[in-house]
Amino acid sequence: MNPSCWRATDDLEVWFFELMGTSNSPAAKGARSLAILVTWTIWCERNRQVFNEEVKSTARIIDEIKEASRWWISAGAKHLFFLVDRHISE
């Protein structure tokens, strides 16, 4: 997941699978869940800025991602738990 190794692409699906691969390991499943969560949060923030002319700070968006991670984990995202649990308070 090193950004210096990423290939430029305009296709979200290509980016996603190149970033996460197709492994079924718990870490890969957790990373895919986190990528979906981050992408969804950024998309929602983009819509808020475009349609409501509201802007949140980067720190606030990161806090929302952390909070959403907690909700996803409590809803059963067990692989996400192993990926973010020890880092959630950072």
N, C-alpha and C positions, 0 to 999 in steps of 0.2 A: 504494500500500500504506500510505497514511497512515491511522492508526487514527482520527483525528478525522473521517474521511469514511466510516467504516463504519456501516452500518445495523444496528440490533439485529435479531437473528433467533434462533429456537430450532432452526433447521434447518442442520445441518452442511454439507450439500450446497449450499444456497443461499449460506451464508457463504463457502464455498470458491470457488465460481464468481464471486461478486461481488468477492471479494478478488483472485483471480488472472485472471479473465476467461477468454476462450476463445482468446486469441492463441496462435499457434504459434511465436512468436519464441523463441530460445534462453533469453533472460532469463525469459520467462513459464514455459517448461518447467522451468527450474531453480527458479523460485519455487514452482511446484506440487509439485515433488519435496521441497523444503524444508518446505513446509506439511504434506505427508503425513508426513515424518519427525518434525517437531515434534509433530503431533497424535498419532502413534503413541507417541512417547516419553512424552507427558503421560498418555495412556491407560494405558500400562504402569505408570507411577508411581502413578496413581490406584488401579489394581488392587493394587499392592504395599501401599499404605497401607490399603486396605480389608480385604484378605484376609490379609496377613502382619503388619499393624500395624507396618510399617517405614516410616520417613520419611527421605528424602534432602534435603539442602540444595538450595536453588535453584542455587547455584554448581555443585554436583555434577551436577545434571540438565543444566545447560548444557554442562558438560564432556562428558557422555555424548552429547549431541546433536552436538557438534563431532566426537567420535570416530566416531559413526555416520556422519556426513557423509563422513569420510575413507574409511570402509569402502564406502559407497555409491559414492563416486567411483572407488575402486579396482576396484569391480565393474562399472563402466561407465556411471555416471550422469554423462555428459559435460556435460549442461546445468547440473547442480548444481555441477560443477567451476568453471564460469565465474562462477557466482554467489557461491560461498563461498570459493574458493581464496585470494583475497587477504585475506579477513577471518578465516580459520580460526584464526589465532594470537592473535586479540584476546581 
